[in-house]
Amino acid sequence: MSRSSSAPMPDQLWRPLTQHAALKGKPSHSMVEAKGCYVTDQSGKSYLDTMAGLWCVNVGYGRQELADVAQAQMARLPFLNPTMTAEPTATFANTIQDLLGFKGHVYFSASGSEANETAIKIARQYHLQAGAGGQSRFKIISRYRAYHGHTMGALAATGQSERKIGYEPGPPGFLHVMPPYPYRANPKLSLEEHGEECAHLLEETIIHEGSGTVAAVIMEPIISGGGVLIPPDNYLPRVREICDRHGVLLIFDEVVSGFGRTGSLFGHLHWKTLPDIITFAKGLASGYMPIGATVAREEIFNSFLGEPGDLSHLRQINTFGGHPVATAVGQKTLEITLEEDLAGNARDVGEYLRGQLEDAIGEHPHVGDIRGMGLLNAVELVEDKASKVPLREAGVTGLIAHAFEGGVILGRNGNTIPGRCNVLLISPPLILNRMDADKIVAAVAAGLASIAG
Ligand SMILES: Cc1ncc(COP(=O)(O)O)c(C=O)c1O
């Protein structure tokens, strides 16, 4: 059934994170195409998408070569039972493994939430089978402000109360500790002391829970959706030491920070700290296809080997995990990422963007902090610099709406912590150039001016 493009669309779409009452009576607004860093709506107006969709369209929109790969794979082998081996899926697993600094096996799913669910299950089953503490190691420690996904396990690991209210109780066995947050740290502490303090609190939590009950710590190297919280340099290496000391697995959620976003291929490389399990999604196929991946070190994988008929293997299947079209597109995405050195561009343009933001708005009373790494960036908005009280909701939404009207889509840490959703997020495609960085700066500055007072 075809519908002419001018016919009014019935709006039965239930959107995520959206208060639909606020949309009532407003004309429906849909996006119809995109190219590079820009998406275009049905009226032909283009918007600079500073969120790369949702931290994922790393190679930019409109890459014909990705469409070609998808089309060819659909024609050749559009789907295969994931217990069998599809050629592009095996190839992509090897490609991912070769880029990591440790040997492991790659389990594919279809999203970041599933990738984290899988990591949690692998960690628990590993302890049961490896004899490293036995069946009682089931607890998962994560951090406040972090987002790990919407499914019940990943949501339980998430440290953002607004994403959980109404959906709890979640599964038991999930605990949270505070992450490093340099902007709001005790000002009497140096950056290093703050990192040490946060790592110490993690260790104390493990000890007080009984280290023999803790299966894993899961963390993003840089908390992204929770407000771009960059740890002091000593933090991740200390977390690694602590996990090793207590026989706890370290899971890095690199759903956002993987594959170039932070200016290096993986976020953890900035701190030369390797995980036991790592998860990816988002940029893995640049949002052109849904895909997630969980990579476990070889020692962990080996603990799943056993006799046929026993239960030591991973008893999980994701129908769309390792989808041949998604893995073929993922393979091409990674080739583009490496050939065009998108991590290098993220580093260069990200640094330029932060410099320009500092020059243009650094002194503005509502700008508390400008921070970021590569093209994972944030501007924390406050009522005033001295009090650091988070900027009121209407100010944050007003600024974002003003930028949108002017053709720039900005992100924020929406529905995270009550009263603390005051961080603008800027995480564009990794192909961003300086001219577009200037446009972002101008849009933020104009948005700030529009909410003056
Ligand atoms: C760090 C992190 N982990 C996991 C997820 C969940 O990914 P998905 O929405 O693909 O399930 C997200 C999504 O924003 C994320 O930012």
The ligand as an SDF file (V2000), in Angstrom:
LIG
                    3D

 16 16  0  0  0  0  0  0  0  0999 V2000
   27.4030    2.4450   27.2080 C   0  0  0  0  0  0  0  0  0  0  0  0
   26.1730    1.7790   26.6910 C   0  0  0  0  0  0  0  0  0  0  0  0
   25.9970    0.4720   26.8980 N   0  0  0  0  0  0  0  0  0  0  0  0
   24.9200   -0.1870   26.4350 C   0  0  0  0  0  0  0  0  0  0  0  0
   23.9390    0.4740   25.7450 C   0  0  0  0  0  0  0  0  0  0  0  0
   22.7210   -0.2680   25.2620 C   0  0  0  0  0  0  0  0  0  0  0  0
   22.7760   -0.3970   23.8730 O   0  0  0  0  0  0  0  0  0  0  0  0
   21.4270   -0.7060   23.0350 P   0  0  0  0  0  0  0  0  0  0  0  0
   20.5740    0.5090   23.0730 O   0  0  0  0  0  0  0  0  0  0  0  0
   21.9680   -1.0330   21.6610 O   0  0  0  0  0  0  0  0  0  0  0  0
   20.7800   -1.8910   23.6700 O   0  0  0  0  0  0  0  0  0  0  0  0
   24.0850    1.8410   25.4920 C   0  0  0  0  0  0  0  0  0  0  0  0
   23.0300    2.5930   24.7370 C   0  0  0  0  0  0  0  0  0  0  0  0
   22.9780    3.7970   24.7110 O   0  0  0  0  0  0  0  0  0  0  0  0
   25.2160    2.5120   25.9820 C   0  0  0  0  0  0  0  0  0  0  0  0
   25.3810    3.8370   25.8040 O   0  0  0  0  0  0  0  0  0  0  0  0
  1  2  1  0
  2  3  1  0
  2 15  2  0
  3  4  2  0
  4  5  1  0
  5  6  1  0
  5 12  2  0
  6  7  1  0
  7  8  1  0
  8  9  2  0
  8 10  1  0
  8 11  1  0
 12 13  1  0
 12 15  1  0
 13 14  2  0
 15 16  1  0
M  END
$$$$
